[in-house]
Amino acid sequence: MQENSKEQPPPLEANDQLVTAVFTGAWAVALIVLLIVHSSLPAGSRWWIWTCATGTGMGLFGLWYVPRLKRSRARAAQQRATLAASGRDES
């Protein structure tokens, strides 16, 4: 079997906060629309209101959590790099 001679490109990084904000906004707009047309919704379809409220709530949590997660990962990577560098210096 031949190995692939082409170098693989690095993985793409997304702007996690922007993606979270867009989806949270979409859930919030859907919630507002459903609250406006609430009286015309059939009783069996009103669960969508709670779905949109949950999506909005989870999105708000994500907007709070994602920056903390990124900072935590950056700190851990910095600590690993520092430990690796100090380990090489002592050798």
VENZICOR-V71470 format. One record per residue. N is the residue number from 1. RES is the residue in one letter. OMEGA is omega in radians with two decimals (* if undefined). BURIAL is 1 if it has 24 or more other C-alpha atoms within 12 Angstrom, else 0. Layout:
N|RES|OMEGA|BURIAL  N|RES|OMEGA|BURIAL
//
This chain:
1|M|3.12|0  2|Q|3.05|0  3|E|3.11|0  4|N|-3.08|0  5|S|3.14|0  6|K|3.11|0  7|E|-3.14|0  8|Q|3.10|0  9|P|3.11|0  10|P|3.12|0  11|P|3.13|0  12|L|3.08|0  13|E|3.10|0  14|A|3.03|0  15|N|-3.01|0  16|D|-3.13|0  17|Q|3.13|1  18|L|3.13|0  19|V|3.13|0  20|T|-3.13|1  21|A|-3.14|1  22|V|-3.13|0  23|F|3.07|0  24|T|3.09|1  25|G|3.12|1  26|A|3.09|0  27|W|-3.13|1  28|A|3.10|1  29|V|3.11|0  30|A|3.11|1  31|L|-3.14|1  32|I|3.13|0  33|V|-3.14|0  34|L|3.09|1  35|L|3.10|0  36|I|-3.10|0  37|V|-3.08|0  38|H|-3.05|0  39|S|-3.13|0  40|S|3.11|0  41|L|3.02|0  42|P|-3.08|0  43|A|-3.12|0  44|G|-3.11|0  45|S|-3.09|0  46|R|3.09|0  47|W|3.11|0  48|W|3.10|0  49|I|-3.14|1  50|W|3.07|0  51|T|3.13|0  52|C|3.10|1  53|A|3.11|1  54|T|3.10|0  55|G|3.10|1  56|T|3.13|1  57|G|3.12|0  58|M|3.09|0  59|G|3.10|1  60|L|3.06|0  61|F|3.12|0  62|G|3.10|1  63|L|3.08|1  64|W|-2.97|0  65|Y|-3.03|0  66|V|3.12|0  67|P|3.12|0  68|R|3.11|0  69|L|3.13|0  70|K|3.11|0  71|R|3.12|0  72|S|3.12|0  73|R|3.12|0  74|A|3.10|0  75|R|-3.14|0  76|A|3.11|0  77|A|3.11|0  78|Q|3.12|0  79|Q|3.11|0  80|R|3.14|0  81|A|3.12|0  82|T|3.12|0  83|L|3.13|0  84|A|-3.14|0  85|A|3.14|0  86|S|3.09|0  87|G|3.12|0  88|R|-3.12|0  89|D|-3.10|0  90|E|-3.09|0  91|S|*|0
//
